[in-house]
Amino acid sequence: MAGANMINRRVALIGAAGATGTLLARGAAAVPEIDTGRVQNGRVEFPAWTALTERPSGGPPNPMPMNERVGFAVVGLGRLTLEEILPAFGEAKRSRLVALVSGTPDKAARVAAQYGVPRQAVYDYAVFDRIRDNPDIRAVYIVLPNSMHKEYTIRAAQAGKDVLCEKPMAVSSAEAQAMVDACRAAGRKLMIAYRCQYEPYNREVLRLVREATFGPARFIDAVNVQNQGDGAQWRFKRALAGGGALPDIGLYCLNAARFLTGEEPVEVIARSFSPPNDPRYAEVEETVNFMLRFPGGTVANCATSYGMHESRLLRVHTPGAAISLDGAFSYHDKQLRIACREGRAEAVEERRVPMQNQFALEMDHMAECVLSNREPHTPGEEGVQDHRIMEVIYQSAASGQPVALPRMDGLDRTRGPAPSAS
Ligand code: NAD
């Protein structure tokens, strides 16, 4: 340690000599480590510069060197890819963008230039299987309309690549299971992009629930609604989307209730509604309300719709506190409030968790699994189970009756090990 410090001091002196040579010439003191930082165990670190009363900054991200990271091919250059995923590579530590797949050549060329992807690493769907010959590609991120996930997951696995696939995993549980089976047969990993399970605010709520900080979760309220636009988009076509609001955004409510409790529901009651004169809802539903009953006693009440102003709220009611996460399923702004008794008063605490890019966290988790040959936290089985439950939700909504699900004991039955703190 002392030796390392001396070396660092010397490096600091050499560095300072260039910038502030006159100071050195006059024998000025070495710049202290609190200002220069230090390299320890291959990481650049800075000592805390604020008092213990302040939140720590988290320090430099210490990304892996580029040539050691897992190379991703991103398939589908739609809104999610261009607005969130490609920018998130800039905040990733273990992942890098190495290839693109698109059926729109001018867009692909432009995006490749924007992100420094070489021309020979841009593929279209016809030649997709040639990714097999590109050793830079270790993982493939599928960001296509839902009905295309199965084909490209299977083709990627058969080309020898590990797969990260967007949610909803497919358009049915049978397709989802076929994806799991194909990846297993090809000896490749399959992870479903349940970003909220990697996002720090959702993980803080998870911690409070699992540690029963305020007592057990008795009731979960989950709302994910937005006002959808033009009816020409694929999200209104059953063959491409597999359903309406439920698989697209209601899935977040379902998945949150499952990952917070760690349990699988034993009963579902659902209702769905679509405005009868709106041609956009000829094939898919606008609104679904569903209630899930869990074996440990938690009840989740979930609402999703394409016909209401954006709201994405998760609330967990426990005996000791009401925990509310506003923006729970959003990409960015979140507000976590905990209301509980404080003496004679009701205290409402706002808890601020350091924000991190959830797409970068999720890709880095996949990269870590590839590098260390681990099972992803949200493997294909997690997606299959959501599809099974969504099918039961539709069944209940159609019949107007509650539907029982087979009891599955144990926690986190469909999940791999928890993601490591980044
Ligand atoms: P999008 O409509 O913006 O993009 C879809 C892309 O697929 C486009 O580039 C389009 O050209 C291409 N495509 C190829 N064949 C197509 C076809 N036959 N019909 C329509 N498009 C075709 O969609 P998006 O919002 O980027 O969604 C893509 C996937 O990502 C979906 O599975 C969606 O559920 C998922 N998604 C996830 C999140 C999240 O937060 N994790 C957010 C949005 C979307």
Boltz pocket constraint, residues with backbone or C-beta under 6 A from the ligand:
constraints:
  - pocket:
      binder: B
      contacts: [[A, 76], [A, 77], [A, 78], [A, 79], [A, 80], [A, 81], [A, 103], [A, 104], [A, 142], [A, 143], [A, 144], [A, 145], [A, 146], [A, 166], [A, 167], [A, 168], [A, 193], [A, 195], [A, 234], [A, 240], [A, 247], [A, 248], [A, 329]]
      max_distance: 6.0
